[in-house]
Amino acid sequence: MADDGKSRSTLKPVERRTFLRYSLIGSVGAGLVGFGLGPLGMLWPRLGDGLFGEVALGDARDIANNVLNDRTPLRIPDGGISVLVWDPSSSAAMRAYGDDHAILDDTTGLMAVNSQSCPHLGGGVPWCQSSQWFECPCHGSRYNRYGEWQGGPAPRGLDRYSSFVDDDGQFVVDLGNPLTGPARTANALEQPPEGPACIDA
């Protein structure tokens, strides 16, 4: 076959140094992209962000009875909240919670705490039935039955929402009115753990 006079291009082998350089640049770049996408995930709506404004959760007396009988807060996943019972007959509790949370009678009140977001780094805070405390599995923050800080790195107690009982006896939580959790020094309940913890701290 005759040579047409044009030089044919040939693939040069990749040098080891060039390969390592591009591999390093690619892996560092991929790591930076992954690291940068992490904070964007915090902006994405999570499960539990589906309710807004004032939400009636049911008959206030029935909710209180169920929480007291089961010794477990009522979990509302759509709102990211847990409904718990508090005692307005305690002067310390009344001073701390009486203005913003529902009162059913002299000894029974309801409040909604944000158990979906730990004040430390934002992870969910499940209820531990054995200790009767909220316990964060991420870094060991713990909160008593009123959501008051009892230990761990969290800067305060669980955040909460204002609530009231309407004219029909419904427990209404105002998800548009978040309240900053009580300071670390708040301890209106003075409740030690009632059994073994669910997490290792």
TIKOLGU-978816 format. One record per residue (C-alpha): residue number from 1; residue in one letter; x, y, z. Coordinates in nm, 3 decimals, always signed. Layout:
<node drenke="NUM" sepa="A" x="X" y="Y" z="Z"/>
...
***
This chain:
<node drenke="1" sepa="M" x="+0.000" y="+0.000" z="+0.000"/>
<node drenke="2" sepa="A" x="+0.140" y="+0.333" z="-0.098"/>
<node drenke="3" sepa="D" x="+0.233" y="+0.591" z="+0.162"/>
<node drenke="4" sepa="D" x="+0.024" y="+0.903" z="+0.114"/>
<node drenke="5" sepa="G" x="+0.292" y="+1.120" z="+0.273"/>
<node drenke="6" sepa="K" x="+0.089" y="+1.209" z="+0.581"/>
<node drenke="7" sepa="S" x="+0.226" y="+1.099" z="+0.913"/>
<node drenke="8" sepa="R" x="-0.007" y="+0.885" z="+1.110"/>
<node drenke="9" sepa="S" x="-0.073" y="+0.983" z="+1.468"/>
<node drenke="10" sepa="T" x="+0.020" y="+0.722" z="+1.718"/>
<node drenke="11" sepa="L" x="-0.095" y="+0.703" z="+2.077"/>
<node drenke="12" sepa="K" x="+0.185" y="+0.771" z="+2.315"/>
<node drenke="13" sepa="P" x="+0.182" y="+0.563" z="+2.632"/>
<node drenke="14" sepa="V" x="+0.081" y="+0.756" z="+2.946"/>
<node drenke="15" sepa="E" x="+0.371" y="+0.818" z="+3.171"/>
<node drenke="16" sepa="R" x="+0.345" y="+0.698" z="+3.528"/>
<node drenke="17" sepa="R" x="+0.394" y="+1.048" z="+3.668"/>
<node drenke="18" sepa="T" x="+0.112" y="+1.190" z="+3.451"/>
<node drenke="19" sepa="F" x="-0.122" y="+0.909" z="+3.552"/>
<node drenke="20" sepa="L" x="-0.056" y="+0.966" z="+3.923"/>
<node drenke="21" sepa="R" x="-0.100" y="+1.343" z="+3.887"/>
<node drenke="22" sepa="Y" x="-0.442" y="+1.308" z="+3.719"/>
<node drenke="23" sepa="S" x="-0.548" y="+1.040" z="+3.968"/>
<node drenke="24" sepa="L" x="-0.461" y="+1.264" z="+4.260"/>
<node drenke="25" sepa="I" x="-0.641" y="+1.565" z="+4.110"/>
<node drenke="26" sepa="G" x="-0.948" y="+1.351" z="+4.035"/>
<node drenke="27" sepa="S" x="-0.972" y="+1.193" z="+4.380"/>
<node drenke="28" sepa="V" x="-0.918" y="+1.523" z="+4.563"/>
<node drenke="29" sepa="G" x="-1.177" y="+1.689" z="+4.338"/>
<node drenke="30" sepa="A" x="-1.431" y="+1.410" z="+4.401"/>
<node drenke="31" sepa="G" x="-1.372" y="+1.438" z="+4.775"/>
<node drenke="32" sepa="L" x="-1.424" y="+1.815" z="+4.772"/>
<node drenke="33" sepa="V" x="-1.744" y="+1.779" z="+4.571"/>
<node drenke="34" sepa="G" x="-1.877" y="+1.519" z="+4.819"/>
<node drenke="35" sepa="F" x="-1.779" y="+1.737" z="+5.112"/>
<node drenke="36" sepa="G" x="-1.950" y="+2.037" z="+4.953"/>
<node drenke="37" sepa="L" x="-2.274" y="+1.847" z="+4.886"/>
<node drenke="38" sepa="G" x="-2.307" y="+1.745" z="+5.252"/>
<node drenke="39" sepa="P" x="-2.425" y="+2.086" z="+5.375"/>
<node drenke="40" sepa="L" x="-2.673" y="+2.106" z="+5.087"/>
<node drenke="41" sepa="G" x="-2.845" y="+1.799" z="+5.230"/>
<node drenke="42" sepa="M" x="-2.929" y="+2.001" z="+5.538"/>
<node drenke="43" sepa="L" x="-3.136" y="+2.233" z="+5.321"/>
<node drenke="44" sepa="W" x="-3.340" y="+1.949" z="+5.174"/>
<node drenke="45" sepa="P" x="-3.682" y="+1.898" z="+5.339"/>
<node drenke="46" sepa="R" x="-3.681" y="+1.599" z="+5.571"/>
<node drenke="47" sepa="L" x="-3.954" y="+1.363" z="+5.673"/>
<node drenke="48" sepa="G" x="-4.139" y="+1.541" z="+5.948"/>
<node drenke="49" sepa="D" x="-4.144" y="+1.876" z="+5.774"/>
<node drenke="50" sepa="G" x="-4.495" y="+1.816" z="+5.639"/>
<node drenke="51" sepa="L" x="-4.710" y="+2.010" z="+5.889"/>
<node drenke="52" sepa="F" x="-4.726" y="+2.388" z="+5.913"/>
<node drenke="53" sepa="G" x="-4.901" y="+2.650" z="+6.124"/>
<node drenke="54" sepa="E" x="-5.155" y="+2.563" z="+6.392"/>
<node drenke="55" sepa="V" x="-5.231" y="+2.191" z="+6.388"/>
<node drenke="56" sepa="A" x="-5.500" y="+2.020" z="+6.597"/>
<node drenke="57" sepa="L" x="-5.364" y="+1.682" z="+6.707"/>
<node drenke="58" sepa="G" x="-5.675" y="+1.539" z="+6.873"/>
<node drenke="59" sepa="D" x="-5.868" y="+1.549" z="+7.196"/>
<node drenke="60" sepa="A" x="-5.636" y="+1.694" z="+7.461"/>
<node drenke="61" sepa="R" x="-5.772" y="+1.477" z="+7.745"/>
<node drenke="62" sepa="D" x="-5.733" y="+1.155" z="+7.539"/>
<node drenke="63" sepa="I" x="-5.375" y="+1.247" z="+7.444"/>
<node drenke="64" sepa="A" x="-5.284" y="+1.317" z="+7.807"/>
<node drenke="65" sepa="N" x="-5.438" y="+0.990" z="+7.926"/>
<node drenke="66" sepa="N" x="-5.255" y="+0.789" z="+7.660"/>
<node drenke="67" sepa="V" x="-4.920" y="+0.951" z="+7.739"/>
<node drenke="68" sepa="L" x="-4.967" y="+0.891" z="+8.114"/>
<node drenke="69" sepa="N" x="-5.089" y="+0.532" z="+8.075"/>
<node drenke="70" sepa="D" x="-4.817" y="+0.429" z="+7.826"/>
<node drenke="71" sepa="R" x="-4.548" y="+0.636" z="+8.001"/>
<node drenke="72" sepa="T" x="-4.437" y="+0.732" z="+7.650"/>
<node drenke="73" sepa="P" x="-4.467" y="+1.068" z="+7.471"/>
<node drenke="74" sepa="L" x="-4.697" y="+1.072" z="+7.170"/>
<node drenke="75" sepa="R" x="-4.475" y="+1.086" z="+6.861"/>
<node drenke="76" sepa="I" x="-4.606" y="+1.287" z="+6.563"/>
<node drenke="77" sepa="P" x="-4.363" y="+1.203" z="+6.278"/>
<node drenke="78" sepa="D" x="-4.522" y="+1.445" z="+6.030"/>
<node drenke="79" sepa="G" x="-4.445" y="+1.736" z="+6.260"/>
<node drenke="80" sepa="G" x="-4.118" y="+1.602" z="+6.400"/>
<node drenke="81" sepa="I" x="-4.256" y="+1.646" z="+6.751"/>
<node drenke="82" sepa="S" x="-4.325" y="+1.445" z="+7.064"/>
<node drenke="83" sepa="V" x="-4.616" y="+1.543" z="+7.287"/>
<node drenke="84" sepa="L" x="-4.552" y="+1.506" z="+7.660"/>
<node drenke="85" sepa="V" x="-4.739" y="+1.573" z="+7.981"/>
<node drenke="86" sepa="W" x="-4.620" y="+1.833" z="+8.232"/>
<node drenke="87" sepa="D" x="-4.748" y="+1.930" z="+8.576"/>
<node drenke="88" sepa="P" x="-4.879" y="+2.288" z="+8.617"/>
<node drenke="89" sepa="S" x="-4.912" y="+2.235" z="+8.996"/>
<node drenke="90" sepa="S" x="-4.532" y="+2.256" z="+9.020"/>
<node drenke="91" sepa="S" x="-4.443" y="+2.623" z="+9.065"/>
<node drenke="92" sepa="A" x="-4.109" y="+2.575" z="+8.883"/>
<node drenke="93" sepa="A" x="-4.282" y="+2.409" z="+8.586"/>
<node drenke="94" sepa="M" x="-4.554" y="+2.672" z="+8.582"/>
<node drenke="95" sepa="R" x="-4.299" y="+2.954" z="+8.575"/>
<node drenke="96" sepa="A" x="-4.104" y="+2.785" z="+8.296"/>
<node drenke="97" sepa="Y" x="-4.384" y="+2.651" z="+8.077"/>
<node drenke="98" sepa="G" x="-4.718" y="+2.799" z="+8.183"/>
<node drenke="99" sepa="D" x="-4.723" y="+3.090" z="+7.940"/>
<node drenke="100" sepa="D" x="-4.654" y="+2.893" z="+7.622"/>
<node drenke="101" sepa="H" x="-4.795" y="+2.543" z="+7.668"/>
<node drenke="102" sepa="A" x="-5.139" y="+2.388" z="+7.702"/>
<node drenke="103" sepa="I" x="-5.296" y="+2.348" z="+8.046"/>
<node drenke="104" sepa="L" x="-5.585" y="+2.102" z="+8.085"/>
<node drenke="105" sepa="D" x="-5.639" y="+2.129" z="+8.461"/>
<node drenke="106" sepa="D" x="-5.451" y="+2.202" z="+8.783"/>
<node drenke="107" sepa="T" x="-5.219" y="+1.902" z="+8.748"/>
<node drenke="108" sepa="T" x="-5.212" y="+1.825" z="+8.376"/>
<node drenke="109" sepa="G" x="-5.058" y="+2.014" z="+8.087"/>
<node drenke="110" sepa="L" x="-4.936" y="+1.919" z="+7.741"/>
<node drenke="111" sepa="M" x="-4.635" y="+2.043" z="+7.549"/>
<node drenke="112" sepa="A" x="-4.483" y="+1.958" z="+7.212"/>
<node drenke="113" sepa="V" x="-4.104" y="+1.924" z="+7.193"/>
<node drenke="114" sepa="N" x="-3.899" y="+1.904" z="+6.875"/>
<node drenke="115" sepa="S" x="-3.760" y="+1.551" z="+6.910"/>
<node drenke="116" sepa="Q" x="-3.656" y="+1.542" z="+6.545"/>
<node drenke="117" sepa="S" x="-3.370" y="+1.784" z="+6.591"/>
<node drenke="118" sepa="C" x="-3.118" y="+1.768" z="+6.875"/>
<node drenke="119" sepa="P" x="-2.996" y="+2.119" z="+6.968"/>
<node drenke="120" sepa="H" x="-2.639" y="+1.989" z="+6.939"/>
<node drenke="121" sepa="L" x="-2.609" y="+1.887" z="+6.572"/>
<node drenke="122" sepa="G" x="-2.965" y="+1.830" z="+6.455"/>
<node drenke="123" sepa="G" x="-3.005" y="+1.451" z="+6.474"/>
<node drenke="124" sepa="G" x="-3.325" y="+1.283" z="+6.590"/>
<node drenke="125" sepa="V" x="-3.366" y="+1.227" z="+6.964"/>
<node drenke="126" sepa="P" x="-3.561" y="+0.906" z="+7.035"/>
<node drenke="127" sepa="W" x="-3.742" y="+0.827" z="+7.358"/>
<node drenke="128" sepa="C" x="-3.586" y="+0.567" z="+7.589"/>
<node drenke="129" sepa="Q" x="-3.861" y="+0.376" z="+7.767"/>
<node drenke="130" sepa="S" x="-3.634" y="+0.226" z="+8.032"/>
<node drenke="131" sepa="S" x="-3.473" y="+0.553" z="+8.148"/>
<node drenke="132" sepa="Q" x="-3.784" y="+0.764" z="+8.074"/>
<node drenke="133" sepa="W" x="-3.556" y="+1.019" z="+7.905"/>
<node drenke="134" sepa="F" x="-3.495" y="+1.139" z="+7.551"/>
<node drenke="135" sepa="E" x="-3.148" y="+1.015" z="+7.447"/>
<node drenke="136" sepa="C" x="-2.958" y="+1.128" z="+7.138"/>
<node drenke="137" sepa="P" x="-2.759" y="+0.838" z="+6.986"/>
<node drenke="138" sepa="C" x="-2.521" y="+1.068" z="+6.796"/>
<node drenke="139" sepa="H" x="-2.317" y="+1.224" z="+7.078"/>
<node drenke="140" sepa="G" x="-2.498" y="+1.123" z="+7.395"/>
<node drenke="141" sepa="S" x="-2.704" y="+1.430" z="+7.482"/>
<node drenke="142" sepa="R" x="-2.984" y="+1.341" z="+7.723"/>
<node drenke="143" sepa="Y" x="-3.305" y="+1.515" z="+7.820"/>
<node drenke="144" sepa="N" x="-3.559" y="+1.437" z="+8.091"/>
<node drenke="145" sepa="R" x="-3.930" y="+1.380" z="+8.042"/>
<node drenke="146" sepa="Y" x="-3.986" y="+1.757" z="+7.997"/>
<node drenke="147" sepa="G" x="-3.708" y="+1.780" z="+7.737"/>
<node drenke="148" sepa="E" x="-3.476" y="+1.957" z="+7.982"/>
<node drenke="149" sepa="W" x="-3.101" y="+1.903" z="+7.933"/>
<node drenke="150" sepa="Q" x="-2.948" y="+1.640" z="+8.163"/>
<node drenke="151" sepa="G" x="-2.610" y="+1.572" z="+8.002"/>
<node drenke="152" sepa="G" x="-2.402" y="+1.562" z="+7.686"/>
<node drenke="153" sepa="P" x="-2.275" y="+1.832" z="+7.451"/>
<node drenke="154" sepa="A" x="-2.610" y="+1.994" z="+7.364"/>
<node drenke="155" sepa="P" x="-2.618" y="+2.365" z="+7.456"/>
<node drenke="156" sepa="R" x="-2.977" y="+2.360" z="+7.592"/>
<node drenke="157" sepa="G" x="-3.291" y="+2.150" z="+7.630"/>
<node drenke="158" sepa="L" x="-3.506" y="+2.034" z="+7.341"/>
<node drenke="159" sepa="D" x="-3.667" y="+2.311" z="+7.141"/>
<node drenke="160" sepa="R" x="-4.045" y="+2.320" z="+7.149"/>
<node drenke="161" sepa="Y" x="-4.356" y="+2.481" z="+7.003"/>
<node drenke="162" sepa="S" x="-4.626" y="+2.685" z="+7.170"/>
<node drenke="163" sepa="S" x="-4.954" y="+2.503" z="+7.220"/>
<node drenke="164" sepa="F" x="-5.304" y="+2.547" z="+7.364"/>
<node drenke="165" sepa="V" x="-5.638" y="+2.371" z="+7.405"/>
<node drenke="166" sepa="D" x="-5.906" y="+2.516" z="+7.178"/>
<node drenke="167" sepa="D" x="-6.278" y="+2.561" z="+7.256"/>
<node drenke="168" sepa="D" x="-6.352" y="+2.209" z="+7.129"/>
<node drenke="169" sepa="G" x="-6.100" y="+2.050" z="+7.365"/>
<node drenke="170" sepa="Q" x="-5.850" y="+1.985" z="+7.087"/>
<node drenke="171" sepa="F" x="-5.478" y="+2.004" z="+7.159"/>
<node drenke="172" sepa="V" x="-5.338" y="+2.255" z="+6.909"/>
<node drenke="173" sepa="V" x="-4.967" y="+2.298" z="+6.838"/>
<node drenke="174" sepa="D" x="-4.846" y="+2.612" z="+6.662"/>
<node drenke="175" sepa="L" x="-4.565" y="+2.484" z="+6.440"/>
<node drenke="176" sepa="G" x="-4.517" y="+2.838" z="+6.315"/>
<node drenke="177" sepa="N" x="-4.412" y="+2.948" z="+6.664"/>
<node drenke="178" sepa="P" x="-4.094" y="+2.760" z="+6.763"/>
<node drenke="179" sepa="L" x="-3.954" y="+2.821" z="+7.110"/>
<node drenke="180" sepa="T" x="-3.589" y="+2.787" z="+7.204"/>
<node drenke="181" sepa="G" x="-3.535" y="+2.504" z="+7.451"/>
<node drenke="182" sepa="P" x="-3.472" y="+2.577" z="+7.818"/>
<node drenke="183" sepa="A" x="-3.120" y="+2.662" z="+7.935"/>
<node drenke="184" sepa="R" x="-2.896" y="+2.388" z="+8.070"/>
<node drenke="185" sepa="T" x="-2.962" y="+2.513" z="+8.421"/>
<node drenke="186" sepa="A" x="-3.340" y="+2.462" z="+8.389"/>
<node drenke="187" sepa="N" x="-3.454" y="+2.160" z="+8.585"/>
<node drenke="188" sepa="A" x="-3.820" y="+2.208" z="+8.674"/>
<node drenke="189" sepa="L" x="-3.880" y="+1.832" z="+8.672"/>
<node drenke="190" sepa="E" x="-3.574" y="+1.714" z="+8.869"/>
<node drenke="191" sepa="Q" x="-3.616" y="+1.363" z="+8.727"/>
<node drenke="192" sepa="P" x="-3.328" y="+1.116" z="+8.755"/>
<node drenke="193" sepa="P" x="-3.318" y="+0.831" z="+8.503"/>
<node drenke="194" sepa="E" x="-3.571" y="+0.566" z="+8.604"/>
<node drenke="195" sepa="G" x="-3.380" y="+0.272" z="+8.458"/>
<node drenke="196" sepa="P" x="-3.095" y="+0.178" z="+8.228"/>
<node drenke="197" sepa="A" x="-3.002" y="+0.411" z="+7.942"/>
<node drenke="198" sepa="C" x="-3.069" y="+0.308" z="+7.582"/>
<node drenke="199" sepa="I" x="-2.737" y="+0.450" z="+7.457"/>
<node drenke="200" sepa="D" x="-2.378" y="+0.432" z="+7.575"/>
<node drenke="201" sepa="A" x="-2.241" y="+0.773" z="+7.656"/>
***
